[in-house]
Amino acid sequence: MFAVLGPVLLMVAFGYGISFDVENVAFAALDQDQTAESRAFVEEFRGSRYFAEQPELVDLADLDRQLQAGAIKVGLVVPPDFGRDLRAGRSPEIGVWIDGAMPFRGETARSYAIGIAQGFGGRSAREAGLDDRSAAVPVSIETRYRYNQEFESVRAMVPGVLMLLLVIVPAMLTALAVVREKETGGIINFYVTPTRRLEFLVGKQLPYVGVAFVSFVLLTLMAVFLFGLEIRGNLPTLALGALLYVFGTTAVGLVFSTFVNSQVAAMFGTAIATTIPAINFSGFMVPVSSLEGATPWIGRLFPSAWFQIVSVGSFAKGSGPGELMLPLLALAGLALAFLFLAALLLRKRAV
């Protein structure tokens, strides 16, 4: 079944999941002018397919919080004198704050913002009767990259690779934990003892959790000392997220280990179930908000999408427990959900 349906599933997943289109970029506006001109300018972003509006910002501190938490990728700041300057024929300066943690997305969002602003300014200038030269660039934009100002890809890729490595290897190792007992006959020891299913599964899981967490420590040291990254956020929060993450990824392996009866099938099924969400639906290659159809929800059903937020937030954005509370709770919930699913699939038999 896995051999026949696996390639079909991979074709559908890669066909829909791999996309370099940057659309539906989450943005929020801070309109400090509140004039007809400023509202029309924000409406240009709201009506674009490249941007998806979030609730209006309260102040600059709210803008910083939303960017840090990953709720928005672009913050639009309209200055108080925007409408007056536009009516007077002067070039108002717009503030566009961009999450540059992922360089390609940040640069693309910047180009979108400049194009929309220039188009709006050109129409406004022509309506005001200004000459073509004045109408060419009547609105100037000053962009500020809130994170990864140097636009170095390593600062975006290494946290994502950390997420990938902590899902693929631990899950595939744990996938052999129970099914190996089935193939060798050792599962009889579980059948004839009063050990509960959860006790048996947790006992199988914990060694792999320990190995995976040691791997996290080594990978983090490599990120800091080999690649020169800095943990801008809270190290204990990152460590807690990693611990919950490896509990979740190893629990995914346990689900397949209890579901199938051969080690080959367990390895193959786990590889598909972990690799596809981690690469395509986690935000590693494409923002989750830019995915179409049901794929954003599929991604959120796996731990990789939530740990991607924790990893990038801790390394690049300086996110702490407050900003990462939702991803941490989601990781804990998914770890428990997959563990209980594995327990339901593992049944004791009469000997």
N, C-alpha and C positions, 0 to 999 in steps of 0.2 A: 504493500500500500504506500509506504513512504517512498519507495523507488519510483513508482508511477506518478503519484500525486505531488511528490516533492518538487520536480522541475516545473510543473504547472503552477504551483504556489509561488515558486521563486520568480517565474515570468510575470505573474500578476503583481507581485510585491515590488519588484524592481521597476516594472513598467510604470506603475503609479507612484512609487515612492521616490525614485531618483528623478529629481528635477532641479535645475539651476535657476528656475524662475523665482524671482523675489517679489511676491505679491502678498497682499493683505498684511502688510507690515503694521504691527500695532503702534498707533501713535495717539498722543493726547496733546491738547492745546492749552496754553495759558494765555488767554486774551486779556491783556492789560489795558486795552483801548476801549473795547465794547462799543464800537461804532459800526455803522453799516458797512464801511469799507473793511474793517477787521473781520467782521462776521462773514463777509463775502470771500475774504481770503482763506479763512479756515474752511469754508464750504468747498473750496477748490480741492483741498486735501481730502475732505470727507467724501466727495464724489468720485475720487480717483480709485481705480481698481487696485492701485499699488498700495494703498493705505487703508487700514481698518481702524476706525475711531474708537477710543476708550473714553470713559468718563472724564470730563473737563478737570484740569489741574487746579488746585487751590492756590499754590504759591511755588516758588522755586525749590523749597525744601521738599514739597510733595513731588515735584519733578524728579529730584534726586532719588527719593525713596522708590518711585515707580520704576525708574531705570535700574536701580540696584536690585530690586526684587524680580526683574525680568518681566514685569507686567506690560511694559511698553518698550519699544525699540527706538522710537523717535519722539522727542519732545519739542513741540513748536511753541516758541515764545514770541508773542506779538507785542511790541513796545507801546507805551501809552500814547505817543504822538503819531501813530501809524496813519490814521485817517487824515489828520491835518497835513502831514508831510506829503501824502499822496495827492491831496487836493491842491496843494501849493506847487506841485511839480517837482518836489524834491524826492530823492531816493530813500525811502525808509529802510532801515536795517532790521532784518528778521533774524531771530536766534533759532537755530535748529540744533538741538542736542541729540547726538546719535550714539547708540550703543555700539562701540567699535570692537567688542569682544571677539566677534567673527569678522575679520577684515573684508571679505568679499561682500557680505551682506551690508556692512556699514557703508562701503564705498558706493554700492548700488543704490542704497536708500538715499545717500547724499545726492547722487545724480538725479534721482526722482524728485527730490525736494527742490533742487535748483531749477529743474525744468518746469515744474508747476508754478513756482514763484515768478519765473521770467515770463511764462505765458500769461499769468494774471497781470503782472506789471505792464506788459505790452498792450493788453487790451485796455487797461486803465489809462495808459498814456494816450492811446489813440482816441479814447472817449473824451479826454481832456483837451484834445486838439494839439498835442505836442508833435514835433517833427519825428521822422522815422529814427533818427539817430538817438534822440532822447527815449524813444519807445523801445530801443533795442534791449537795454538792460536797466529799466527804471527801478527795479527792486534789487537791492544787494543783500546777499545772504552771508552771514558769518557762521560757519559750521564749527562745532566743537565736539570732538570725540571724547565721550565721557570715560571710556575704557579703551585700553590698548592704543594710546595715541600714536605710538610708533608704527602701528599697522603691521606688526610682526606675526606671521602665520603661526609660528611655534607657540605663541601665547594662547592661541585658539585651539590648535590641533592637539597639543599634549593633554589638556584636561579631557578632551573627547576620547583620545586613545586610552586614557586611564579608565574611562567608563567602559570602552569596548573590551579591554583585557580582563576586567573584573566581572564581566558577564559571560564571556565565551568559555574561558578555561575552567572556572569553578563549576559552572553549570554542567559542562560535559563530563568533568570528573565525577560529580555527584550522581550523574545519570547512571553510572555503573554500580552504585552502592547497593541497591536492592536487587536489580535484575541479575547481577553476578551471583547472588545467593540463590536465585531461582534456577539458574543454569547449572550450578554445582550441587544443588540439593541442600545447601546450608540453611535455606529458608525453613526447613523442618524444625530447626532449633527454635525459631520464633513461634511456629505453630503450636509446639508442645509446652511452651512456657506461659506463665500468666502475664508476660510483658504486654503493656498496652501498645496500640499502634503508634500513638504519638511519641511514647518513650523510645520505641524502636527506631522511628524515623529521625528523631532529634539526635539519638546516639549515632546514627549513620551520618548525620549532617554536620555535627559540631567539628569533627576533625577537618573537614573541607573548609568550613568557615574559618578555622584557625589558620590554615594554609593560605587561604585567600586574603586574610587580613595581613599576614606577613608579606604577601605579595604587594598589597596596597602600600605598606610602609616602604618597601624597596622602590616601588615605582614613584612614590612621592619624593623620596630622597633623590632619585634620578632626575625628576622634574626640576628640583631646586638646584642641585649641584652640577648636573650634566647639561641641562637645557637652560639654566639661568632664570627660571621662573621664580616668582615671589608669591607666597601665600598671603594675599592682601586681606583675606577675611580671617575667620576664626578657625584655628587648627583643630580644637576639640570638636567643633561642629562638623568640619570636614571628616574627621575620623569617625564620628557617630554616624554620619551619612553613609560612609563606606561600610561600616559594620552592618547597618541595616540593609544596605544594598547587597552585600554578599550573602546575608541570610535569605534575601529574596531570590537571588540568582541560583543559589544552591537548592532552594525549595522548588524552583522550576525544574531543575534536574531530577529531583525526587519524584515529581509528578510523572515524568516520562519513565522513570525507573520502576515505578509501581504499576504503570499502565501497560507496558509492553513485556514481552517474555524473552527477548534476546538483547544482548549487549549492542549488537550492530544497529538494531532498530532504535534503541534508546539513544545512542550517540547521534544517529542521523536526525531523529526527531528533535532532539534538544538543540542541535546545531541550527536547524531551520528556525525553531521557535525563539532562539535568542539572537541570532545574527540579523534577521530581517528587522525586528523592532529597534535593535541597537543602532543599526546603520541608517535605516530609512525613516523611522518614525520617532526618533528621540530628540531631534533638533541638532544632531551631529552634522548632517549635510544640508538640510533644509529646515527653516523654522517650522515648528509644529503648527503655528497659525497659518502657514502658507499651504499646508497639505489640504487635499480635497476629499470630499465625501466623508466616509467613516474612518479614514486613516488617522486623523488626530485622536480620536477616541481609542482606536486600537493601540496607538502608541502609549497612551496614558494607562493602559491596562498592564503594562510591563514596567519593571523597576528602572529600566535604562533611561526612559524619558525624564524621570524625576531625579535620578542621580546626575544626569547631564546638567541640570540646573544647579545642583549642589556643587559639582566640580568646577564648572565655569564661574559660578558666583564666588566661590572661595578663592580661586586662583586669580581671576581677572577683575572682579567687581568689588571685592572687599565685603561681601555679604556675610552677615552674622546669623545668630539663631533667630532673630526676629523676622528677617527677610526669608529665611529658609524653613520656617516652621511648617508650612504646607507641604513642601516636598518631603521633609522628614516624616511627617505623619503618613503621607501616602506610601513611602517606602516601608514603614512599619506595618501598615495595613495590608499591603500586597504580600509581604513576607509571611504574615499569618494566614492570609487567604490561600496562598499556594501550598503552605504546609498542611492546612486542614483539607485541601483538595486531595493532596497525596494520601492523607490518612483515610479519606473516604474510598479511594481507589485500592487501598491495601486491605485485604480482607483475610481473616484467619480461616483456615480450612480444617475440617475434621481429618485426623490422621488414622 
